[in-house]
Amino acid sequence: MGDLPVASIVCAFGAALLFAIAAVAQQTAAANVREDQSLVRELARSPRWWAGLVGDGGGYVLQAVALALGSVLVVQPILVTALVFALPLSARFSHRAVGARNWSLAAALCVALAVFLVIGNPTEGDGGAPFSDWALPLAILLAIVTAAALLASRRIDPGRRALLLGTAGGLLFGLAAALTQYVTGLLGHGLAHLLTSWQTWALVASGAVGLYLQQRAYQVGPLTASLPAVTVGEPIAAAYIGMTVLDERLRAVGGGLLVTIAAVVVMCVTAVALSRSEAVG
């Protein structure tokens, strides 16, 4: 088993903490905007939403550092622990105690994450993959995002709209994370090289559109539908790009691979359960 990138893991946990702070602030701000109001205008007037955006910015910087030091398959699953950090934060804002069930879910998520990292032991990939390697996986991912956004524009119930928009936003965040690993490597080649790379502008676009879809999801329907979709969609999309484009792999084989897959399932289930619980609260 290869050595885990400790510095990358530490930065990823720091990013998860900042993302948790940002999520609690942004969710409360976006949920208070009525659907007949302009989402962008109302959020721009909210100090709490801006505070959350600052937290997102700090989290993204740490995420970028973590991705520069490690693989997408290591960093993105760790970011799901933002749900664990959000437990006491959301409880404080809503003046309620964290129940034993939620602490048990948080513990199960952390154990599953540890199993995934230690037993799965993901490898680092090739951040400089050519566009030909990106073309098909990127087209498939964007087609799914577009389909989800178009379905959400129809007259369907608020829960399904929030689910679809949250899924689309989460998938774009995952794409942005995978692109970040490459773009951070361009920083050492000068500003001109950075600004003329398609990955840079794809990163900006996916992050901006993903943020809008996320806030829109928070606005149009219950958080119990949108938050789990965003939370799980991001690492799934990042892992998909990591394995199909960046050539990242799990070192586990045989029984170890089965244990790793089981850990991923537990992570997804507990993440959905935690995010739904926090949204209800």
C-alpha angles and dihedrals in degrees: 000000000000124000116274114237098251096185091050091050093050092050091047092054090048089052091049090055093051092045089052091054090047094048094053091050096044097044093055091046097047094043089059093059113096117228091241090059127081106264095204095046095047094046090049087059094051117095089194092057091049090050088053090050090054088052090050090051093053091045091051092052091053090044090053091051090048091051091048089055100038146014131287089241089060101040104042098054089051091056089064086073086077082090090061093050090046093059098080092033095055090042090056093050093048094040094234136122124251107248126229090248092059093047088050090051090048091051092049091050091051093048091048090049091051091050091049093051098042102036098029091042097186119218127229114254140207109284092185098065113154122247091256088067091049099046103082100035090045092049091050093049094047091047090056091047092049093047092050092049093048093049089050090056091064125090099270131135117290094247093058092044091052091047093051095044091045091051092050092048093047093050091052090050088053090051090049090053092053091048091049091065090060098039093053087058090058093061091083092054097063137264095280092057090047094051095046095052117102090215091064094056093040087055092051092047096046092047095048096045091042090053092050093048090048093052091044090053090052089051104046102045147009119305088230086073103037104039097057090047093053093042097051098031094063100057091040092055092043092050090047092054091041093056100036100039111015095043095233115161142182113247093209117107135181113352091001090059091052090051090049092051090049089051090053090052091050090049092052094046095047092044091054092045093049095046092048091049093049092047092053090050 
